[in-house]
Amino acid sequence: MNSIGENCTQLKKDYDNCFNNWFSDRFLKGDTDDSLCAPLFKVYQQCVKEAMKQHQIEFKEIENDYLGTKDEEKKPPPKDS
């Protein structure tokens, strides 16, 4: 799955790869120290935050439930050209 921002996709893949390796090679063997991938996550997270700003998505908006509500049927605001 690609990231929200095109320039974030490779960062996401790098983090996903690190996480999957950590999960199978360490976490499942009892090592819960998740700091191994933290630097990759921070870089990816910053990239996603910037992409969200470019798409005019506020973080609080992604936490709201819209499915099954009247807001689900609302059209998104027009993008600025």
mmCIF file of the N, C-alpha and C atoms, coordinates in Angstrom:
data_MODEL
# 
_entry.id   MODEL 
# 
loop_
_atom_site.group_PDB 
_atom_site.id 
_atom_site.type_symbol 
_atom_site.label_atom_id 
_atom_site.label_alt_id 
_atom_site.label_comp_id 
_atom_site.label_asym_id 
_atom_site.label_entity_id 
_atom_site.label_seq_id 
_atom_site.pdbx_PDB_ins_code 
_atom_site.Cartn_x 
_atom_site.Cartn_y 
_atom_site.Cartn_z 
_atom_site.occupancy 
_atom_site.B_iso_or_equiv 
_atom_site.pdbx_formal_charge 
_atom_site.auth_seq_id 
_atom_site.auth_comp_id 
_atom_site.auth_asym_id 
_atom_site.auth_atom_id 
_atom_site.pdbx_PDB_model_num 
ATOM 1   N N  . MET A 1 1  ? 0.844   -1.176  0.000  1.00 0.00 ? 1  MET A N  1 
ATOM 2   C CA . MET A 1 1  ? 0.000   0.000   0.000  1.00 0.00 ? 1  MET A CA 1 
ATOM 3   C C  . MET A 1 1  ? 0.888   1.238   0.000  1.00 0.00 ? 1  MET A C  1 
ATOM 4   N N  . ASN A 1 2  ? 0.558   2.163   -0.856 1.00 0.00 ? 2  ASN A N  1 
ATOM 5   C CA . ASN A 1 2  ? 1.317   3.404   -0.919 1.00 0.00 ? 2  ASN A CA 1 
ATOM 6   C C  . ASN A 1 2  ? 0.927   4.339   0.206  1.00 0.00 ? 2  ASN A C  1 
ATOM 7   N N  . SER A 1 3  ? 1.746   5.316   0.429  1.00 0.00 ? 3  SER A N  1 
ATOM 8   C CA . SER A 1 3  ? 1.493   6.310   1.456  1.00 0.00 ? 3  SER A CA 1 
ATOM 9   C C  . SER A 1 3  ? 0.635   7.436   0.900  1.00 0.00 ? 3  SER A C  1 
ATOM 10  N N  . ILE A 1 4  ? 0.155   8.296   1.776  1.00 0.00 ? 4  ILE A N  1 
ATOM 11  C CA . ILE A 1 4  ? -0.674  9.431   1.376  1.00 0.00 ? 4  ILE A CA 1 
ATOM 12  C C  . ILE A 1 4  ? 0.090   10.386  0.467  1.00 0.00 ? 4  ILE A C  1 
ATOM 13  N N  . GLY A 1 5  ? 1.365   10.521  0.669  1.00 0.00 ? 5  GLY A N  1 
ATOM 14  C CA . GLY A 1 5  ? 2.187   11.379  -0.183 1.00 0.00 ? 5  GLY A CA 1 
ATOM 15  C C  . GLY A 1 5  ? 3.127   10.535  -1.013 1.00 0.00 ? 5  GLY A C  1 
ATOM 16  N N  . GLU A 1 6  ? 3.212   10.840  -2.291 1.00 0.00 ? 6  GLU A N  1 
ATOM 17  C CA . GLU A 1 6  ? 4.071   10.052  -3.183 1.00 0.00 ? 6  GLU A CA 1 
ATOM 18  C C  . GLU A 1 6  ? 5.504   9.978   -2.671 1.00 0.00 ? 6  GLU A C  1 
ATOM 19  N N  . ASN A 1 7  ? 5.992   11.100  -2.161 1.00 0.00 ? 7  ASN A N  1 
ATOM 20  C CA . ASN A 1 7  ? 7.376   11.116  -1.685 1.00 0.00 ? 7  ASN A CA 1 
ATOM 21  C C  . ASN A 1 7  ? 7.542   10.387  -0.349 1.00 0.00 ? 7  ASN A C  1 
ATOM 22  N N  . CYS A 1 8  ? 6.441   9.939   0.247  1.00 0.00 ? 8  CYS A N  1 
ATOM 23  C CA . CYS A 1 8  ? 6.505   9.194   1.509  1.00 0.00 ? 8  CYS A CA 1 
ATOM 24  C C  . CYS A 1 8  ? 6.469   7.679   1.296  1.00 0.00 ? 8  CYS A C  1 
ATOM 25  N N  . THR A 1 9  ? 6.156   7.245   0.098  1.00 0.00 ? 9  THR A N  1 
ATOM 26  C CA . THR A 1 9  ? 5.945   5.817   -0.142 1.00 0.00 ? 9  THR A CA 1 
ATOM 27  C C  . THR A 1 9  ? 7.194   4.987   0.148  1.00 0.00 ? 9  THR A C  1 
ATOM 28  N N  . GLN A 1 10 ? 8.346   5.422   -0.311 1.00 0.00 ? 10 GLN A N  1 
ATOM 29  C CA . GLN A 1 10 ? 9.567   4.651   -0.041 1.00 0.00 ? 10 GLN A CA 1 
ATOM 30  C C  . GLN A 1 10 ? 9.885   4.648   1.454  1.00 0.00 ? 10 GLN A C  1 
ATOM 31  N N  . LEU A 1 11 ? 9.648   5.770   2.115  1.00 0.00 ? 11 LEU A N  1 
ATOM 32  C CA . LEU A 1 11 ? 9.862   5.824   3.569  1.00 0.00 ? 11 LEU A CA 1 
ATOM 33  C C  . LEU A 1 11 ? 8.953   4.830   4.277  1.00 0.00 ? 11 LEU A C  1 
ATOM 34  N N  . LYS A 1 12 ? 7.709   4.730   3.812  1.00 0.00 ? 12 LYS A N  1 
ATOM 35  C CA . LYS A 1 12 ? 6.762   3.779   4.390  1.00 0.00 ? 12 LYS A CA 1 
ATOM 36  C C  . LYS A 1 12 ? 7.250   2.350   4.182  1.00 0.00 ? 12 LYS A C  1 
ATOM 37  N N  . LYS A 1 13 ? 7.707   2.051   2.975  1.00 0.00 ? 13 LYS A N  1 
ATOM 38  C CA . LYS A 1 13 ? 8.199   0.702   2.680  1.00 0.00 ? 13 LYS A CA 1 
ATOM 39  C C  . LYS A 1 13 ? 9.403   0.363   3.553  1.00 0.00 ? 13 LYS A C  1 
ATOM 40  N N  . ASP A 1 14 ? 10.298  1.322   3.736  1.00 0.00 ? 14 ASP A N  1 
ATOM 41  C CA . ASP A 1 14 ? 11.469  1.096   4.591  1.00 0.00 ? 14 ASP A CA 1 
ATOM 42  C C  . ASP A 1 14 ? 11.053  0.825   6.029  1.00 0.00 ? 14 ASP A C  1 
ATOM 43  N N  . TYR A 1 15 ? 10.116  1.637   6.542  1.00 0.00 ? 15 TYR A N  1 
ATOM 44  C CA . TYR A 1 15 ? 9.638   1.432   7.902  1.00 0.00 ? 15 TYR A CA 1 
ATOM 45  C C  . TYR A 1 15 ? 8.895   0.105   8.031  1.00 0.00 ? 15 TYR A C  1 
ATOM 46  N N  . ASP A 1 16 ? 8.009   -0.195  7.086  1.00 0.00 ? 16 ASP A N  1 
ATOM 47  C CA . ASP A 1 16 ? 7.266   -1.462  7.126  1.00 0.00 ? 16 ASP A CA 1 
ATOM 48  C C  . ASP A 1 16 ? 8.209   -2.654  7.153  1.00 0.00 ? 16 ASP A C  1 
ATOM 49  N N  . ASN A 1 17 ? 9.256   -2.604  6.324  1.00 0.00 ? 17 ASN A N  1 
ATOM 50  C CA . ASN A 1 17 ? 10.231  -3.687  6.275  1.00 0.00 ? 17 ASN A CA 1 
ATOM 51  C C  . ASN A 1 17 ? 10.939  -3.835  7.623  1.00 0.00 ? 17 ASN A C  1 
ATOM 52  N N  . CYS A 1 18 ? 11.355  -2.712  8.186  1.00 0.00 ? 18 CYS A N  1 
ATOM 53  C CA . CYS A 1 18 ? 12.015  -2.728  9.491  1.00 0.00 ? 18 CYS A CA 1 
ATOM 54  C C  . CYS A 1 18 ? 11.079  -3.296  10.554 1.00 0.00 ? 18 CYS A C  1 
ATOM 55  N N  . PHE A 1 19 ? 9.836   -2.801  10.566 1.00 0.00 ? 19 PHE A N  1 
ATOM 56  C CA . PHE A 1 19 ? 8.866   -3.257  11.560 1.00 0.00 ? 19 PHE A CA 1 
ATOM 57  C C  . PHE A 1 19 ? 8.595   -4.757  11.430 1.00 0.00 ? 19 PHE A C  1 
ATOM 58  N N  . ASN A 1 20 ? 8.375   -5.216  10.215 1.00 0.00 ? 20 ASN A N  1 
ATOM 59  C CA . ASN A 1 20 ? 8.080   -6.640  10.009 1.00 0.00 ? 20 ASN A CA 1 
ATOM 60  C C  . ASN A 1 20 ? 9.244   -7.519  10.471 1.00 0.00 ? 20 ASN A C  1 
ATOM 61  N N  . ASN A 1 21 ? 10.472  -7.086  10.173 1.00 0.00 ? 21 ASN A N  1 
ATOM 62  C CA . ASN A 1 21 ? 11.638  -7.837  10.635 1.00 0.00 ? 21 ASN A CA 1 
ATOM 63  C C  . ASN A 1 21 ? 11.740  -7.813  12.158 1.00 0.00 ? 21 ASN A C  1 
ATOM 64  N N  . TRP A 1 22 ? 11.549  -6.641  12.751 1.00 0.00 ? 22 TRP A N  1 
ATOM 65  C CA . TRP A 1 22 ? 11.591  -6.518  14.212 1.00 0.00 ? 22 TRP A CA 1 
ATOM 66  C C  . TRP A 1 22 ? 10.522  -7.398  14.849 1.00 0.00 ? 22 TRP A C  1 
ATOM 67  N N  . PHE A 1 23 ? 9.327   -7.359  14.291 1.00 0.00 ? 23 PHE A N  1 
ATOM 68  C CA . PHE A 1 23 ? 8.223   -8.119  14.869 1.00 0.00 ? 23 PHE A CA 1 
ATOM 69  C C  . PHE A 1 23 ? 8.511   -9.614  14.866 1.00 0.00 ? 23 PHE A C  1 
ATOM 70  N N  . SER A 1 24 ? 8.952   -10.134 13.729 1.00 0.00 ? 24 SER A N  1 
ATOM 71  C CA . SER A 1 24 ? 9.184   -11.578 13.639 1.00 0.00 ? 24 SER A CA 1 
ATOM 72  C C  . SER A 1 24 ? 10.490  -12.019 14.294 1.00 0.00 ? 24 SER A C  1 
ATOM 73  N N  . ASP A 1 25 ? 11.528  -11.201 14.180 1.00 0.00 ? 25 ASP A N  1 
ATOM 74  C CA . ASP A 1 25 ? 12.838  -11.611 14.690 1.00 0.00 ? 25 ASP A CA 1 
ATOM 75  C C  . ASP A 1 25 ? 13.063  -11.268 16.160 1.00 0.00 ? 25 ASP A C  1 
ATOM 76  N N  . ARG A 1 26 ? 12.334  -10.296 16.668 1.00 0.00 ? 26 ARG A N  1 
ATOM 77  C CA . ARG A 1 26 ? 12.578  -9.866  18.045 1.00 0.00 ? 26 ARG A CA 1 
ATOM 78  C C  . ARG A 1 26 ? 11.338  -9.949  18.928 1.00 0.00 ? 26 ARG A C  1 
ATOM 79  N N  . PHE A 1 27 ? 10.282  -9.258  18.521 1.00 0.00 ? 27 PHE A N  1 
ATOM 80  C CA . PHE A 1 27 ? 9.097   -9.168  19.375 1.00 0.00 ? 27 PHE A CA 1 
ATOM 81  C C  . PHE A 1 27 ? 8.525   -10.543 19.685 1.00 0.00 ? 27 PHE A C  1 
ATOM 82  N N  . LEU A 1 28 ? 8.371   -11.377 18.672 1.00 0.00 ? 28 LEU A N  1 
ATOM 83  C CA . LEU A 1 28 ? 7.804   -12.706 18.892 1.00 0.00 ? 28 LEU A CA 1 
ATOM 84  C C  . LEU A 1 28 ? 8.717   -13.606 19.717 1.00 0.00 ? 28 LEU A C  1 
ATOM 85  N N  . LYS A 1 29 ? 9.954   -13.182 19.901 1.00 0.00 ? 29 LYS A N  1 
ATOM 86  C CA . LYS A 1 29 ? 10.900  -13.938 20.730 1.00 0.00 ? 29 LYS A CA 1 
ATOM 87  C C  . LYS A 1 29 ? 11.072  -13.294 22.103 1.00 0.00 ? 29 LYS A C  1 
ATOM 88  N N  . GLY A 1 30 ? 10.191  -12.304 22.409 1.00 0.00 ? 30 GLY A N  1 
ATOM 89  C CA . GLY A 1 30 ? 10.193  -11.718 23.740 1.00 0.00 ? 30 GLY A CA 1 
ATOM 90  C C  . GLY A 1 30 ? 10.882  -10.377 23.881 1.00 0.00 ? 30 GLY A C  1 
ATOM 91  N N  . ASP A 1 31 ? 11.537  -9.902  22.844 1.00 0.00 ? 31 ASP A N  1 
ATOM 92  C CA . ASP A 1 31 ? 12.222  -8.608  22.905 1.00 0.00 ? 31 ASP A CA 1 
ATOM 93  C C  . ASP A 1 31 ? 11.229  -7.520  22.513 1.00 0.00 ? 31 ASP A C  1 
ATOM 94  N N  . THR A 1 32 ? 10.763  -6.755  23.489 1.00 0.00 ? 32 THR A N  1 
ATOM 95  C CA . THR A 1 32 ? 9.750   -5.738  23.225 1.00 0.00 ? 32 THR A CA 1 
ATOM 96  C C  . THR A 1 32 ? 10.335  -4.346  23.000 1.00 0.00 ? 32 THR A C  1 
ATOM 97  N N  . ASP A 1 33 ? 11.640  -4.229  22.945 1.00 0.00 ? 33 ASP A N  1 
ATOM 98  C CA . ASP A 1 33 ? 12.291  -2.939  22.686 1.00 0.00 ? 33 ASP A CA 1 
ATOM 99  C C  . ASP A 1 33 ? 12.057  -2.555  21.229 1.00 0.00 ? 33 ASP A C  1 
ATOM 100 N N  . ASP A 1 34 ? 11.191  -1.569  21.024 1.00 0.00 ? 34 ASP A N  1 
ATOM 101 C CA . ASP A 1 34 ? 10.826  -1.190  19.657 1.00 0.00 ? 34 ASP A CA 1 
ATOM 102 C C  . ASP A 1 34 ? 11.618  0.009   19.134 1.00 0.00 ? 34 ASP A C  1 
ATOM 103 N N  . SER A 1 35 ? 12.739  0.309   19.751 1.00 0.00 ? 35 SER A N  1 
ATOM 104 C CA . SER A 1 35 ? 13.523  1.476   19.344 1.00 0.00 ? 35 SER A CA 1 
ATOM 105 C C  . SER A 1 35 ? 14.286  1.259   18.034 1.00 0.00 ? 35 SER A C  1 
ATOM 106 N N  . LEU A 1 36 ? 14.407  0.034   17.593 1.00 0.00 ? 36 LEU A N  1 
ATOM 107 C CA . LEU A 1 36 ? 15.152  -0.273  16.366 1.00 0.00 ? 36 LEU A CA 1 
ATOM 108 C C  . LEU A 1 36 ? 14.632  0.510   15.161 1.00 0.00 ? 36 LEU A C  1 
ATOM 109 N N  . CYS A 1 37 ? 13.329  0.593   15.014 1.00 0.00 ? 37 CYS A N  1 
ATOM 110 C CA . CYS A 1 37 ? 12.725  1.235   13.839 1.00 0.00 ? 37 CYS A CA 1 
ATOM 111 C C  . CYS A 1 37 ? 12.268  2.667   14.119 1.00 0.00 ? 37 CYS A C  1 
ATOM 112 N N  . ALA A 1 38 ? 12.459  3.136   15.333 1.00 0.00 ? 38 ALA A N  1 
ATOM 113 C CA . ALA A 1 38 ? 11.977  4.471   15.713 1.00 0.00 ? 38 ALA A CA 1 
ATOM 114 C C  . ALA A 1 38 ? 12.503  5.585   14.804 1.00 0.00 ? 38 ALA A C  1 
ATOM 115 N N  . PRO A 1 39 ? 13.787  5.581   14.447 1.00 0.00 ? 39 PRO A N  1 
ATOM 116 C CA . PRO A 1 39 ? 14.267  6.664   13.561 1.00 0.00 ? 39 PRO A CA 1 
ATOM 117 C C  . PRO A 1 39 ? 13.565  6.662   12.196 1.00 0.00 ? 39 PRO A C  1 
ATOM 118 N N  . LEU A 1 40 ? 13.323  5.483   11.640 1.00 0.00 ? 40 LEU A N  1 
ATOM 119 C CA . LEU A 1 40 ? 12.615  5.397   10.356 1.00 0.00 ? 40 LEU A CA 1 
ATOM 120 C C  . LEU A 1 40 ? 11.178  5.879   10.506 1.00 0.00 ? 40 LEU A C  1 
ATOM 121 N N  . PHE A 1 41 ? 10.556  5.506   11.622 1.00 0.00 ? 41 PHE A N  1 
ATOM 122 C CA . PHE A 1 41 ? 9.175   5.915   11.852 1.00 0.00 ? 41 PHE A CA 1 
ATOM 123 C C  . PHE A 1 41 ? 9.062   7.431   11.967 1.00 0.00 ? 41 PHE A C  1 
ATOM 124 N N  . LYS A 1 42 ? 9.985   8.051   12.670 1.00 0.00 ? 42 LYS A N  1 
ATOM 125 C CA . LYS A 1 42 ? 9.931   9.510   12.844 1.00 0.00 ? 42 LYS A CA 1 
ATOM 126 C C  . LYS A 1 42 ? 10.040  10.240  11.511 1.00 0.00 ? 42 LYS A C  1 
ATOM 127 N N  . VAL A 1 43 ? 10.919  9.785   10.652 1.00 0.00 ? 43 VAL A N  1 
ATOM 128 C CA . VAL A 1 43 ? 11.080  10.412  9.339  1.00 0.00 ? 43 VAL A CA 1 
ATOM 129 C C  . VAL A 1 43 ? 9.812   10.206  8.507  1.00 0.00 ? 43 VAL A C  1 
ATOM 130 N N  . TYR A 1 44 ? 9.285   8.997   8.531  1.00 0.00 ? 44 TYR A N  1 
ATOM 131 C CA . TYR A 1 44 ? 8.058   8.698   7.793  1.00 0.00 ? 44 TYR A CA 1 
ATOM 132 C C  . TYR A 1 44 ? 6.886   9.508   8.345  1.00 0.00 ? 44 TYR A C  1 
ATOM 133 N N  . GLN A 1 45 ? 6.769   9.576   9.662  1.00 0.00 ? 45 GLN A N  1 
ATOM 134 C CA . GLN A 1 45 ? 5.686   10.318  10.298 1.00 0.00 ? 45 GLN A CA 1 
ATOM 135 C C  . GLN A 1 45 ? 5.725   11.794  9.895  1.00 0.00 ? 45 GLN A C  1 
ATOM 136 N N  . GLN A 1 46 ? 6.897   12.386  9.872  1.00 0.00 ? 46 GLN A N  1 
ATOM 137 C CA . GLN A 1 46 ? 7.028   13.790  9.474  1.00 0.00 ? 46 GLN A CA 1 
ATOM 138 C C  . GLN A 1 46 ? 6.609   13.990  8.026  1.00 0.00 ? 46 GLN A C  1 
ATOM 139 N N  . CYS A 1 47 ? 6.981   13.057  7.188  1.00 0.00 ? 47 CYS A N  1 
ATOM 140 C CA . CYS A 1 47 ? 6.606   13.133  5.783  1.00 0.00 ? 47 CYS A CA 1 
ATOM 141 C C  . CYS A 1 47 ? 5.079   13.068  5.629  1.00 0.00 ? 47 CYS A C  1 
ATOM 142 N N  . VAL A 1 48 ? 4.450   12.172  6.370  1.00 0.00 ? 48 VAL A N  1 
ATOM 143 C CA . VAL A 1 48 ? 2.989   12.032  6.309  1.00 0.00 ? 48 VAL A CA 1 
ATOM 144 C C  . VAL A 1 48 ? 2.309   13.306  6.807  1.00 0.00 ? 48 VAL A C  1 
ATOM 145 N N  . LYS A 1 49 ? 2.832   13.886  7.869  1.00 0.00 ? 49 LYS A N  1 
ATOM 146 C CA . LYS A 1 49 ? 2.250   15.136  8.386  1.00 0.00 ? 49 LYS A CA 1 
ATOM 147 C C  . LYS A 1 49 ? 2.309   16.234  7.335  1.00 0.00 ? 49 LYS A C  1 
ATOM 148 N N  . GLU A 1 50 ? 3.427   16.325  6.637  1.00 0.00 ? 50 GLU A N  1 
ATOM 149 C CA . GLU A 1 50 ? 3.562   17.331  5.574  1.00 0.00 ? 50 GLU A CA 1 
ATOM 150 C C  . GLU A 1 50 ? 2.590   17.045  4.430  1.00 0.00 ? 50 GLU A C  1 
ATOM 151 N N  . ALA A 1 51 ? 2.444   15.777  4.072  1.00 0.00 ? 51 ALA A N  1 
ATOM 152 C CA . ALA A 1 51 ? 1.516   15.409  2.997  1.00 0.00 ? 51 ALA A CA 1 
ATOM 153 C C  . ALA A 1 51 ? 0.078   15.720  3.399  1.00 0.00 ? 51 ALA A C  1 
ATOM 154 N N  . MET A 1 52 ? -0.248  15.496  4.660  1.00 0.00 ? 52 MET A N  1 
ATOM 155 C CA . MET A 1 52 ? -1.590  15.820  5.147  1.00 0.00 ? 52 MET A CA 1 
ATOM 156 C C  . MET A 1 52 ? -1.855  17.317  5.044  1.00 0.00 ? 52 MET A C  1 
ATOM 157 N N  . LYS A 1 53 ? -0.860  18.119  5.368  1.00 0.00 ? 53 LYS A N  1 
ATOM 158 C CA . LYS A 1 53 ? -1.009  19.578  5.241  1.00 0.00 ? 53 LYS A CA 1 
ATOM 159 C C  . LYS A 1 53 ? -1.250  19.956  3.782  1.00 0.00 ? 53 LYS A C  1 
ATOM 160 N N  . GLN A 1 54 ? -0.497  19.339  2.874  1.00 0.00 ? 54 GLN A N  1 
ATOM 161 C CA . GLN A 1 54 ? -0.645  19.642  1.448  1.00 0.00 ? 54 GLN A CA 1 
ATOM 162 C C  . GLN A 1 54 ? -2.031  19.263  0.936  1.00 0.00 ? 54 GLN A C  1 
ATOM 163 N N  . HIS A 1 55 ? -2.603  18.198  1.515  1.00 0.00 ? 55 HIS A N  1 
ATOM 164 C CA . HIS A 1 55 ? -3.942  17.745  1.125  1.00 0.00 ? 55 HIS A CA 1 
ATOM 165 C C  . HIS A 1 55 ? -5.029  18.385  1.981  1.00 0.00 ? 55 HIS A C  1 
ATOM 166 N N  . GLN A 1 56 ? -4.628  19.310  2.833  1.00 0.00 ? 56 GLN A N  1 
ATOM 167 C CA . GLN A 1 56 ? -5.539  20.023  3.735  1.00 0.00 ? 56 GLN A CA 1 
ATOM 168 C C  . GLN A 1 56 ? -6.347  19.063  4.607  1.00 0.00 ? 56 GLN A C  1 
ATOM 169 N N  . ILE A 1 57 ? -5.661  18.074  5.172  1.00 0.00 ? 57 ILE A N  1 
ATOM 170 C CA . ILE A 1 57 ? -6.269  17.120  6.086  1.00 0.00 ? 57 ILE A CA 1 
ATOM 171 C C  . ILE A 1 57 ? -5.744  17.418  7.480  1.00 0.00 ? 57 ILE A C  1 
ATOM 172 N N  . GLU A 1 58 ? -6.655  17.714  8.373  1.00 0.00 ? 58 GLU A N  1 
ATOM 173 C CA . GLU A 1 58 ? -6.263  17.944  9.753  1.00 0.00 ? 58 GLU A CA 1 
ATOM 174 C C  . GLU A 1 58 ? -6.263  16.615  10.493 1.00 0.00 ? 58 GLU A C  1 
ATOM 175 N N  . PHE A 1 59 ? -5.307  16.449  11.387 1.00 0.00 ? 59 PHE A N  1 
ATOM 176 C CA . PHE A 1 59 ? -5.178  15.185  12.115 1.00 0.00 ? 59 PHE A CA 1 
ATOM 177 C C  . PHE A 1 59 ? -6.467  14.831  12.838 1.00 0.00 ? 59 PHE A C  1 
ATOM 178 N N  . LYS A 1 60 ? -7.146  15.813  13.413 1.00 0.00 ? 60 LYS A N  1 
ATOM 179 C CA . LYS A 1 60 ? -8.374  15.522  14.152 1.00 0.00 ? 60 LYS A CA 1 
ATOM 180 C C  . LYS A 1 60 ? -9.457  14.951  13.237 1.00 0.00 ? 60 LYS A C  1 
ATOM 181 N N  . GLU A 1 61 ? -9.402  15.274  11.949 1.00 0.00 ? 61 GLU A N  1 
ATOM 182 C CA . GLU A 1 61 ? -10.400 14.771  11.007 1.00 0.00 ? 61 GLU A CA 1 
ATOM 183 C C  . GLU A 1 61 ? -10.307 13.254  10.819 1.00 0.00 ? 61 GLU A C  1 
ATOM 184 N N  . ILE A 1 62 ? -9.118  12.700  10.893 1.00 0.00 ? 62 ILE A N  1 
ATOM 185 C CA . ILE A 1 62 ? -8.981  11.263  10.667 1.00 0.00 ? 62 ILE A CA 1 
ATOM 186 C C  . ILE A 1 62 ? -9.395  10.450  11.874 1.00 0.00 ? 62 ILE A C  1 
ATOM 187 N N  . GLU A 1 63 ? -9.585  11.097  13.024 1.00 0.00 ? 63 GLU A N  1 
ATOM 188 C CA . GLU A 1 63 ? -10.017 10.392  14.221 1.00 0.00 ? 63 GLU A CA 1 
ATOM 189 C C  . GLU A 1 63 ? -11.540 10.323  14.333 1.00 0.00 ? 63 GLU A C  1 
ATOM 190 N N  . ASN A 1 64 ? -12.255 11.112  13.550 1.00 0.00 ? 64 ASN A N  1 
ATOM 191 C CA . ASN A 1 64 ? -13.710 11.151  13.623 1.00 0.00 ? 64 ASN A CA 1 
ATOM 192 C C  . ASN A 1 64 ? -14.325 9.977   12.878 1.00 0.00 ? 64 ASN A C  1 
ATOM 193 N N  . ASP A 1 65 ? -15.458 9.490   13.389 1.00 0.00 ? 65 ASP A N  1 
ATOM 194 C CA . ASP A 1 65 ? -16.215 8.449   12.712 1.00 0.00 ? 65 ASP A CA 1 
ATOM 195 C C  . ASP A 1 65 ? -17.207 9.104   11.760 1.00 0.00 ? 65 ASP A C  1 
ATOM 196 N N  . TYR A 1 66 ? -17.135 8.743   10.488 1.00 0.00 ? 66 TYR A N  1 
ATOM 197 C CA . TYR A 1 66 ? -18.042 9.290   9.495  1.00 0.00 ? 66 TYR A CA 1 
ATOM 198 C C  . TYR A 1 66 ? -18.983 8.243   8.915  1.00 0.00 ? 66 TYR A C  1 
ATOM 199 N N  . LEU A 1 67 ? -18.545 6.988   8.891  1.00 0.00 ? 67 LEU A N  1 
ATOM 200 C CA . LEU A 1 67 ? -19.367 5.943   8.296  1.00 0.00 ? 67 LEU A CA 1 
ATOM 201 C C  . LEU A 1 67 ? -20.674 5.804   9.066  1.00 0.00 ? 67 LEU A C  1 
ATOM 202 N N  . GLY A 1 68 ? -21.758 5.725   8.316  1.00 0.00 ? 68 GLY A N  1 
ATOM 203 C CA . GLY A 1 68 ? -23.065 5.561   8.929  1.00 0.00 ? 68 GLY A CA 1 
ATOM 204 C C  . GLY A 1 68 ? -23.648 6.841   9.496  1.00 0.00 ? 68 GLY A C  1 
ATOM 205 N N  . THR A 1 69 ? -23.030 7.974   9.204  1.00 0.00 ? 69 THR A N  1 
ATOM 206 C CA . THR A 1 69 ? -23.547 9.261   9.671  1.00 0.00 ? 69 THR A CA 1 
ATOM 207 C C  . THR A 1 69 ? -23.896 10.122  8.466  1.00 0.00 ? 69 THR A C  1 
ATOM 208 N N  . LYS A 1 70 ? -24.587 11.235  8.719  1.00 0.00 ? 70 LYS A N  1 
ATOM 209 C CA . LYS A 1 70 ? -24.923 12.153  7.621  1.00 0.00 ? 70 LYS A CA 1 
ATOM 210 C C  . LYS A 1 70 ? -23.669 12.771  7.009  1.00 0.00 ? 70 LYS A C  1 
ATOM 211 N N  . ASP A 1 71 ? -22.580 12.847  7.785  1.00 0.00 ? 71 ASP A N  1 
ATOM 212 C CA . ASP A 1 71 ? -21.330 13.409  7.272  1.00 0.00 ? 71 ASP A CA 1 
ATOM 213 C C  . ASP A 1 71 ? -20.688 12.535  6.198  1.00 0.00 ? 71 ASP A C  1 
ATOM 214 N N  . GLU A 1 72 ? -21.050 11.247  6.187  1.00 0.00 ? 72 GLU A N  1 
ATOM 215 C CA . GLU A 1 72 ? -20.487 10.332  5.194  1.00 0.00 ? 72 GLU A CA 1 
ATOM 216 C C  . GLU A 1 72 ? -20.876 10.759  3.779  1.00 0.00 ? 72 GLU A C  1 
ATOM 217 N N  . GLU A 1 73 ? -22.032 11.365  3.635  1.00 0.00 ? 73 GLU A N  1 
ATOM 218 C CA . GLU A 1 73 ? -22.538 11.724  2.315  1.00 0.00 ? 73 GLU A CA 1 
ATOM 219 C C  . GLU A 1 73 ? -22.098 13.105  1.853  1.00 0.00 ? 73 GLU A C  1 
ATOM 220 N N  . LYS A 1 74 ? -21.444 13.865  2.725  1.00 0.00 ? 74 LYS A N  1 
ATOM 221 C CA . LYS A 1 74 ? -20.992 15.205  2.347  1.00 0.00 ? 74 LYS A CA 1 
ATOM 222 C C  . LYS A 1 74 ? -19.863 15.125  1.330  1.00 0.00 ? 74 LYS A C  1 
ATOM 223 N N  . LYS A 1 75 ? -19.903 16.008  0.367  1.00 0.00 ? 75 LYS A N  1 
ATOM 224 C CA . LYS A 1 75 ? -18.829 16.098  -0.611 1.00 0.00 ? 75 LYS A CA 1 
ATOM 225 C C  . LYS A 1 75 ? -17.655 16.850  0.032  1.00 0.00 ? 75 LYS A C  1 
ATOM 226 N N  . PRO A 1 76 ? -16.438 16.464  -0.299 1.00 0.00 ? 76 PRO A N  1 
ATOM 227 C CA . PRO A 1 76 ? -15.278 17.189  0.248  1.00 0.00 ? 76 PRO A CA 1 
ATOM 228 C C  . PRO A 1 76 ? -15.235 18.608  -0.317 1.00 0.00 ? 76 PRO A C  1 
ATOM 229 N N  . PRO A 1 77 ? -14.618 19.524  0.430  1.00 0.00 ? 77 PRO A N  1 
ATOM 230 C CA . PRO A 1 77 ? -14.500 20.885  -0.086 1.00 0.00 ? 77 PRO A CA 1 
ATOM 231 C C  . PRO A 1 77 ? -13.624 20.905  -1.327 1.00 0.00 ? 77 PRO A C  1 
ATOM 232 N N  . PRO A 1 78 ? -13.866 21.860  -2.228 1.00 0.00 ? 78 PRO A N  1 
ATOM 233 C CA . PRO A 1 78 ? -13.042 21.932  -3.452 1.00 0.00 ? 78 PRO A CA 1 
ATOM 234 C C  . PRO A 1 78 ? -11.596 22.259  -3.101 1.00 0.00 ? 78 PRO A C  1 
ATOM 235 N N  . LYS A 1 79 ? -10.689 21.695  -3.884 1.00 0.00 ? 79 LYS A N  1 
ATOM 236 C CA . LYS A 1 79 ? -9.259  21.961  -3.684 1.00 0.00 ? 79 LYS A CA 1 
ATOM 237 C C  . LYS A 1 79 ? -8.923  23.320  -4.264 1.00 0.00 ? 79 LYS A C  1 
ATOM 238 N N  . ASP A 1 80 ? -7.984  23.994  -3.601 1.00 0.00 ? 80 ASP A N  1 
ATOM 239 C CA . ASP A 1 80 ? -7.497  25.261  -4.140 1.00 0.00 ? 80 ASP A CA 1 
ATOM 240 C C  . ASP A 1 80 ? -6.591  24.984  -5.328 1.00 0.00 ? 80 ASP A C  1 
ATOM 241 N N  . SER A 1 81 ? -6.753  25.723  -6.371 1.00 0.00 ? 81 SER A N  1 
ATOM 242 C CA . SER A 1 81 ? -5.936  25.502  -7.572 1.00 0.00 ? 81 SER A CA 1 
ATOM 243 C C  . SER A 1 81 ? -4.688  26.326  -7.532 1.00 0.00 ? 81 SER A C  1 
# 
